[in-house]
Amino acid sequence: MSTPQSGKMKKDESFLGKLGGTLVRKKKSKEVSDLHEEGRNAVNSPLQPSSVSLLPEDTLLVSLSECITMSLSTEENAERSMLDPLSRNSPRFKELQRVLIDWINNELEEDRIIVKDLEEDLYDGQVLQKLFEKLSGQKLNVAEVTQSEIGQKQKLQKVLEAVNEFLRPHGWTIEWSVDSIHTKNLVTIISLLVALVMHFQAPIRLPEQVSVQVVVVKKREGILQTSHVTKELTTSTEIMTGRFERDAFDTLLDHAPDKLNIVKKSLITFVNKHLNKLNLEVTELESQFADGVYLVLLMGLLEDYFIPLYNFFLTPEIFEQKIHNVSFAFELMQDGGLRKPKAQPEDVVNLNLKSTLRVLYNLFTNYKNVE
């Protein structure tokens, strides 16, 4: 997570006077080379759409030609599929790939593994092995490095068997295979990654409602037939993260609003007990914590340290700045030994009452005896 520069913040002098000292925290930075990625794609993916020399309709013909060529030597009723180039260039589809790549790189940072391209970097099973081992805590008995196609497929087979054994009992539909992954089918690779993100409840936010068009070529009675199929890769965030499951706060909101008010008053009393030390006071939980400022300050008070102003936006004005503040507060919670909040930073910023209550109740449970 990037750290805002102090020059980008508007300083509130009267507010600054209420804060006394600083605590140095480590800054995190991340560098991505777009030039390297473009160069690699240009060399390794000559059949991918080119914004300079090919129009979308031309690229579709190239893709269909490749798909048909693959099918000419196949048996009767054999089927091949390929991502429609228009879908490949979709901004939402590209955003989904970016989020997944960032997630993998974050998970495998300690292994010094850097993924640039999902098709080129995941097809041989090496990255998938490391990712699954990290997520599941299991160690797979497979060869570390395999160069031959046979060796790669054998390794990929064992990795996918382990993944499927993990996912199938929980109702997941297995939409991937050794052949589809090894032939760099981007749709099936992403389907597998999305399933892993959802099953292991990864702390990321996937773009919602991402669908793509897949060109399907089937050989029937010696004739090649083509069709387009819509493939849904992501649904709503609520469904993907499993936050549709009801809990005590859902019950309070739906059936016991009087008790909900009691809970809110208790939480307000708790947070004000500490924020009053800075001459601050909360009256509305969902709105006053939405920009993350009070959450950050509250964590500093509960853990008895002051937080440098350059670590967060004191007067956030845009959505991204508020997200940064809430995410930073979540990091402070984890540094204090608390589990990562189930709520997403976006939920708190978007004034989701249940998410804010869950975060604050977690603080209350852990710090209710702190003076």
N, C-alpha and C positions, 0 to 999 in steps of 0.2 A: 504494500500500500504506500503510495507516494505521500510525502509529508509536505504540507503547504508552506510556502515561504512567507515570512513575516511581512514582507512588502506587499503581499496581496490582501492583507487583512486590514479592515478599518478598526482602529483602536478606539475603545471607549475608555477615556481617561478616568472617569469617575468609577468605572468598573474595575479598572486596573488597580486602583488604590485599595480595593478590597482584597486583593491577592498579595500574598507576601513572599516569597522565595520561589525557587525553581528546583526541579528534579530533572536531571539529564536523562533522556531516553534515546535508545538507538534508533537511527533512521533506517528505513528500508528503501531500497531502490531496485528498479528492474529495467534492463535495457533490452530492446528488441530491434533487430536489424532488418528493416523492411527491404533494403536494397539486396541483402543476401538472399532473402526469401524469394524476391522477384527473379533474381538471377538463377536460383536453383529451379524454380518453376519453368523458366524459359528453356533450360537445358534438359530437364527430366520429363517435361510434359508438353511436347511439341503439338499434341493433338488437342490440348485444352484451348478454350476460346482465346483469341488474341484481339484486344481492343483496337489494334492498329490495322491489321490486314484482313480480318474476317468480320463480317456482320453476323449477328446472331443466327439468322437463317442459314448462312453458309456453314457455320460451325455445327449446326444441327445436322446438316447433310454429311459432314465429316464424321460425326459421332455415329450416325446411322450406318454409314458405309463401313465403319470399323465393326459395328455390331453385326451387320449382315455378313461381313467377311468371316467373322468368328463362327457364324451359324452355318455357313456353306458346307463345312465338313462334319457337321454334327449329325446325330441320328434323328430319326423321325420323332416329332413332338419335343425335341430338345428346345430349350428356352434360354435366351440371353437377355440381360437387362442392362440399361445404361442411364445414368443421370442426364436428364434433359439439360443442355447447356444454359438455357434461360434460367432454370432453377439454380444451376451452379453459380450464376452471377447474381442471384438474389441477395440483397443486403442483409436480410434476416438470416439467411442460410450461412452467409459468410460470418456474421456475428456469432452464430451458434458454434461454428468451427473455432473461432477465436477464443470463446469462453472455454471450450473443451481443451484447447491447447494450453491455455494459461493454467487451467486446473491440473492437467497432467504434469506440467513443468513444476508447479508448486508442490505437488505430491512427491515427485521424484527428484527434488532439488538435492537431497542428501546423496543420491546416487549419481549426481552430476550428469543426468540425462536431460537433454534439451530437444524437444519436439518442435519441428518447424512446419511439417506437413503431415496431416493425418494419413493420407494414402501412402506416402513414401516411407514413413517412419513406423507404422504399426503393422504392416502386412506380414512381417516375418515372425511375429510373436514375441520378440525380445522385449519391447516396451510393454506390451500387454501382460507379459509374465511379471515384470517388476511392479506394474501398477496393481495387479490383482493381489500379489503378495503383500504389498503395502496396505491395501484396503482391508484384506481379509485376515492378515496376520498369519497366513499359511505360507510354508516354504514348499515350492514345487520341485520335484525331482526331475529336472529337465536339463539338457545341455545348455551351458551359458551362451555359447556362440556357435551358430550354424551357418555355413556358407552355401551349401548345396540346396537346391530346391526341395529335394526329398527330405533332407534334414530339417529345413525350415517348416515343412508341412507336418512332419512328425512332432516337432516341438509345439507348433500351433495347435495340433490335435489335442495334445495333453493339456495345454493351457485352457483351451475352450471346454474340454471335458470338466476341468476343475471349476471353471466359471459357471457352466451349465448346472453342475451338481449343486452349486451354491444358490443359483437363482431359481431353478425349476420348482423346487418345493414351495416357493413363495408365490407361485402363480404366474411367473414370467413366461411369455411366449418367446421361444428361441427362434429368432429370425436371421441368425447368422450361421455360417458354416466355414469349414477350413478353406474350401475353394473360393467362397465369396470374399473372405478376408484376404487371402493370399493373392487373389487377382485384383486387389486394391479397389474393391467395390466400396465407394465412399459412403453410400447410403447405409449399408449394413455395418460398416465400421462405426458410424455415428450412432446407429441404433443400439449397438452394443455398449458404447460409451454412455449414452443417455440412461440405459438400464442400470449401469454401474453407479452413475451419479445418483439416481433415484433410490436404488436399493441401499446404498451406504450413506444416504442422506448427506451428500457432500455439501459443505457450506458455501455454495455458489448459487447464482440465480441464472437459470437458463432462459434464453429468449422464449416467449410464449407463442403458441400456435404456429410453429414452423412446419410447413409442408412443402414437398417437392414433387415434381413430375418425373416419373421414371418411364423411359422408352423400353417397351418389352417387345422382343422379336422372337417369334416361335415358328418352327418349321413343321408344317402340316401338309401331308400328301405332296411333299417335294416343293411346296410353295412357302415362301417366307411371309409371315403376317406380322404386322406391327400394330401396337396399341400403346396408349398412354395410361398410366396408373398413378393416382395420387397417393403418396406415402406421407403419413403424418409422423413427424419426428418428435415433436413436443406438444404438450397440451397446455392447460393453465398451470400457473405456479402453484396454486392451492392443491391441485391434484398431484403434481409431480413431487412436491415436497412432503406430501402426506399430512399436511396441516388441515385437511378436511376432517381428520379424526377429532371427535368431540372430547373435551376435557371439562374440568370443574368450572372454568371461566365461561364456556359455552352455556353450561347449565345455569350459571348465575345470570347471564345476560338474557336468556330466554324465559326462565321460569322464576327467578328470585331476584328481581331488581332491587328490592329492599335490602337484601343481604349484600348485593353487589355494592350498594352505597356504603354499607358498613366496611366492606373490604377497602373501598377507595379512600374512605376517611382514615382508616388505619394506616394505609400506605402514605397518604399525605402527611399524617402526623409523623411518621417515620422519617420521610425525606426532609421535612422542614426542621426536624430536630437537629439535622446536620447542616442543611443549607442556611439556616438562620445564623450560623457562625460567620457567614459571609454577607449577612444582611440581605439574604435572598429568601423568597417565599413562593411556594407553589400552591395554586388553588385549583388548577385544571391539569390532571395527569397527562391526558392524551396530547394536549396542545403544547404544554410547556416543556415537555421532554422531546418533542418532535425534531428539534434542530440539533440535538445531541449535546448542547453546551452544559445543561444541568447534569446530564448523565456523567460527563467527563469530570466535572467539578465534584460531584457526589462521590465518585470512586476515589478521588484524591483525598477527600475528607474521611471516608470510611477506612482507607488504608493509611491515613495519617502522613500524606506527603503532598507537596505542591507540584503542579504540572506546568511546564514551560508553555508560554503562550504560542510559541512557534509550532507546537505539536498539533494544534487544532485551530479551527476558525472561531474566534470569539463572537463575531457578529455575522454568521453565515447568511448569505442572501440567495444563493442558488441551490438547487437540489443536490448537486454533486458535493458541495461543501457540507451540507447537512448529513449526507451519507457518510462522508469521511469522518465526521465527528462521532456518529453513532457507532461506526465500525471501530474507531479508535477506543471508544468506551468499552466495547465488547472485548477488545484486546486486553484492556486493563483488568477486566473481570477475570479473564483467563489467567493473567499474570498473578492475580490474587488467589488462584486455586479453584475458581468456580468453573463449572462446565460451560462449554460454548453455548450461548443462548440458542434455543430452538427458533426463536423469531429471527427474521431477516432484517437488516438495517432499513431496507426499503419500507417494511411494514410500519416501523416506528415513525419514520419520516412522513409516511402517508396517513398518519393519525389513526392507525389501527389500534383500537382500545385494548383488545384482547392481547395483542403482542406486547404493548407497553406494560400492561398489568403483569404479564408473565415475567418480563424482565425485572420489574420492580419487586415483584413478590419473591423472586429468586434472591435479590439483594436483601430483602427484609429477612428471609429465612436464615441467611448466612451472617448478617451483621446486626440482628435485632438487639444484641447485648452490648454493642459498641457504644460508648458514651461520646 
